[in-house]
């Protein structure tokens, strides 16, 4: 499957802060540190959650509802569309992700 340019919004971390409204963090990888310091609930990719649960001594559980899949996109500037090195890197990333 060839990589294609996308206008997708970068993935953010969403966490529940104890009230009816959800909150967001500007960077997905900041969420585990927030969760480790506050009584909140977060949803994130299972592999990432297991890693952080081990490192930060967090508990894991299945969500009580079915969650939709999250699209992950490669983003790059159009000037790199035909750059051989960049095309090679994109293809490697696509291959690695397809193995997950």
matplotlib code that plots the C-alpha trace (Angstrom):
import matplotlib.pyplot as plt

x = [0.0, 1.7, 1.8, -0.1, -0.2, -3.0, -4.5, -5.4, -5.3, -2.5, -3.7, -4.3, -4.7, -8.2, -8.8, -11.7, -11.2, -14.0, -16.7, -19.1, -16.8, -13.7, -10.4, -7.6, -3.8, -1.8, 0.5, -0.7, 2.4, 1.9, -1.3, 0.3, 2.1, -1.1, -2.9, -0.2, -0.7, -4.4, -7.6, -8.5, -9.4, -7.8, -8.3, -5.3, -3.9, -3.5, 0.3, 1.1, -1.2, 0.6, 4.0, 3.0, 1.1, 4.3, 6.5, 4.2, 2.5, -1.0, -3.9, -5.5, -9.0, -11.2, -13.5, -17.1, -18.2, -17.1, -14.6, -14.1, -10.8, -8.4, -6.9, -3.2, -1.7, 1.7, 2.1, 4.8, 5.3, 4.6, 8.2, 9.1, 6.6, 9.2, 12.3, 13.7, 14.9, 11.6, 9.7, 11.8, 11.2, 7.4, 7.3, 9.3, 6.9, 3.9, 5.4, 6.2, 2.7, 1.0, 2.8, 1.1]
y = [0.0, 3.3, 6.2, 9.2, 12.8, 13.6, 16.7, 14.7, 16.4, 15.1, 12.7, 14.2, 12.5, 12.6, 12.1, 12.2, 14.6, 13.6, 16.0, 15.5, 17.1, 15.5, 17.3, 17.2, 17.4, 19.2, 16.2, 12.6, 11.4, 13.9, 12.2, 9.3, 11.7, 13.6, 10.4, 9.3, 12.5, 12.9, 10.8, 10.7, 8.0, 7.9, 5.9, 5.2, 2.5, -0.8, -1.2, 2.3, 1.9, -1.3, 0.4, 3.4, 1.2, -0.7, 2.4, 4.6, 1.9, 2.5, 0.1, -1.0, -2.1, -2.6, 0.4, -0.1, 0.7, -0.2, 2.4, 3.4, 2.7, 5.7, 6.6, 7.3, 9.3, 10.2, 13.9, 15.7, 18.8, 18.6, 19.4, 15.9, 14.1, 12.9, 12.9, 9.3, 9.2, 10.5, 8.1, 5.2, 6.3, 6.5, 3.1, 1.6, 3.2, 1.9, -1.6, -1.5, -0.3, -2.9, -5.6, -4.5]
z = [0.0, -1.0, 1.4, 0.5, 1.7, 4.1, 5.6, 8.8, 12.1, 14.4, 17.0, 20.5, 23.8, 25.2, 28.9, 31.3, 34.2, 36.5, 35.1, 32.2, 29.6, 28.2, 28.1, 25.6, 25.8, 23.1, 22.7, 22.9, 24.8, 27.6, 28.7, 30.6, 32.8, 33.5, 34.3, 36.7, 38.7, 38.8, 39.3, 35.6, 33.0, 29.5, 26.4, 24.2, 22.0, 23.9, 23.2, 24.3, 27.4, 28.4, 28.1, 30.2, 32.7, 33.4, 33.6, 35.6, 37.7, 36.2, 36.1, 32.9, 32.1, 29.0, 28.1, 29.0, 25.4, 21.9, 20.6, 16.9, 15.2, 15.1, 11.7, 11.8, 8.9, 7.5, 6.9, 4.9, 3.0, -0.8, -1.6, -0.4, -2.6, -5.1, -2.8, -3.0, 0.6, 1.9, -0.2, 1.1, 4.7, 4.1, 2.6, 5.6, 8.0, 6.1, 6.1, 9.8, 10.7, 8.5, 10.6, 13.8]

ax = plt.figure().add_subplot(projection="3d")
ax.plot(x, y, z, "-o")
ax.set_aspect("equal")
plt.show()
